[in-house]
Amino acid sequence: MQITFDQVSHIYARGTPFERLALRDVSLTIPSGSFVGIIGQTGSGKSTLIQHLNGLLQPTSGTITLGDVKVTPREKMPHARRRDIGLVFQYPEYQLFEETVAKDVAFGPLNFDMPPELVEIRVREALEIVGLDYDWVKDRSPFQLSGGQMRRVAIAGVLAMQPKVLVLDEPTAGLDPAGRKAILEGIYRIHREQRLTTVLVTHSMEEAARYADRLIVMAEGQAVLEGSPDEVFANAVRLRELALDVPETVALVTQLNQRLPEAERLPSSLYREEALIEQLLARLSVTKER
């Protein structure tokens, strides 16, 4: 599902002494099937932007087009369409509330009046997608699980709805490095296998570079940079002005290329540590053979 923002603005507490402009004339496109990373400092408008995607917020002005549905200040998103947009909030485990994992994951589908036999199938599939054994976990209390497992349960609750668009607001906040990588690798696998349109909000340039094929940089309620990782990271000076930086892998490649002859320079698209290490080892192997 393609998503388009056309001159979208949003004002909180409009007409009160607490009025605040959170989005200002945002125009951007999220192509269908893409994995988009949204980055920016706290208060840049990232969370406000994504809350417009499933109707939690309505634009103060402008138009949002989600597939064949238009959302404007006067036209709300149809309730039935909201099931197509799966939104995972920051610390989603805080939203768990049922007495068993199976009941928690089933809550969304049941709320949309799915037949119970179909709901059970959806719950099983969703738990297995996030790497949890259905038979082992279904009757357990979600509050007896580890933090990483609880987060997987919360994500499974969204996936059980089989959304066309998966939106994640800092899904790895508070997890250790191993937990962050496990969650994101799982999400990336789901994105590819189910051909979802995926939107990842993150503070981490490394996470954005590793998974996204398109980046949007937010600052002061505006989309100030947009494009492929190559195009965005080429604006290193502008990123530093926004108190952001290029990923460590990109910085290392840039430093190495400054010392290498032009014909031997490394590709600028080596965002994943594994790809960079593989490239460097291959160079070392060739050097030793000489």
Secondary structure, 3 states (H helix, E strand, C coil): CCEEEEEEEEEECCCCCCCEEEEEEEEEEECCCCEEEEECCCCCCHHHHHCCCCCCCCCCEEEEEECCEEECCCCCCCHHHHHHEEEECCCHHHHCCCCCHHHHHHHHHHHCCCCHHHHHHHHHHHHHHCCCCHHHHCCCCHHHCCHHHHHHHHHHHHHCCCCCEEEEECCCCCCCHHHHHHHHHHHHHHHHHHCCEEEEEECCHHHHHHHCCEEEEEECCEEEEEECHHHHHCCHHHHHHCCCCCCHHHHHHHHHHHHCCHHHCCCCCCCCHHHHHHHHHHHHHHHHHC
